[in-house]
Every structure is written in structure tokens, then in C-alpha cells.
Amino acid sequence: MQVYVNTMGHISIRDLQKISGETISSLPGPTPVKSGDRTVGLLIPLKMADPDRLAAILAEAESLAKGRDHAADDAALARFGEVDPVDWSPEAVRALIAERRRS
């Protein structure tokens, strides 16, 4: 069954029960779900990430991270409570992923 977002730009709760994952993924973006006049949810289709764009963003993040002052970061975060002591460097994350795959 193919359901279209109505002219008011939302999906009814009744239509939501009938639509497929393929239909949801083809929505143009976040779409309100309404029951009568009340908005009861927001349907956000998840899109597959572009691997090249993701790699470029991660490379930029790694480059920016090299200039960080970890002590200054921890001091700035201290007012929010205990600072996470884990090293979330790319190497540490790769090691954690590899360790979890082994177990």
C-alpha cells in the first residue's frame, strides 16, 4: 500500500499503521504523525550514510582533535559533574571494537 503525506504535510495515525518501511524511507524528511488535530509523534526516515562523506567528516574530526587541550576540555566539563575518563581517540575506539568482536 502506498500512502502519501497529505497536503497538510502530515501522516494520520491510521495511515501510520498501514505503511511499509520502504514508504517511510521514501518520505522527504521528518513528518508529523497526527491523531485528529493533535501531533502525537514525528516520523524521521533514516537514510544510509554516504561512506565518502562520512570518511571526510571523520578525517576532519580527527584533524581537529589533534589540536585539543585535554586538560582544558576536562576543566570546562567539570562544572557538569564527573568527567568521563575514557580515552575516545580513534585508536582506542578501534581497540574497543576489536575487543568486543573477540568476546
NORKAKA-V492200 format. One record per residue. N is the residue number from 1. OMEGA is omega as a letter, one per 30 degrees, with the letter a starting at -180 (* if undefined). Layout:
<<N | OMEGA> <N | OMEGA>>
This chain:
<<1 | l> <2 | a> <3 | l> <4 | l> <5 | a> <6 | a> <7 | l> <8 | l> <9 | l> <10 | l> <11 | l> <12 | l> <13 | l> <14 | l> <15 | a> <16 | a> <17 | a> <18 | a> <19 | a> <20 | l> <21 | l> <22 | l> <23 | l> <24 | a> <25 | l> <26 | l> <27 | a> <28 | a> <29 | l> <30 | a> <31 | l> <32 | l> <33 | a> <34 | l> <35 | a> <36 | l> <37 | a> <38 | l> <39 | a> <40 | a> <41 | l> <42 | a> <43 | a> <44 | l> <45 | l> <46 | a> <47 | l> <48 | l> <49 | l> <50 | a> <51 | l> <52 | l> <53 | l> <54 | l> <55 | l> <56 | l> <57 | l> <58 | l> <59 | l> <60 | l> <61 | l> <62 | l> <63 | l> <64 | a> <65 | a> <66 | a> <67 | a> <68 | l> <69 | a> <70 | a> <71 | l> <72 | l> <73 | a> <74 | l> <75 | l> <76 | a> <77 | a> <78 | a> <79 | l> <80 | a> <81 | a> <82 | l> <83 | l> <84 | a> <85 | a> <86 | l> <87 | a> <88 | l> <89 | l> <90 | a> <91 | a> <92 | l> <93 | l> <94 | l> <95 | l> <96 | l> <97 | l> <98 | l> <99 | l> <100 | l> <101 | a> <102 | a> <103 | *>>
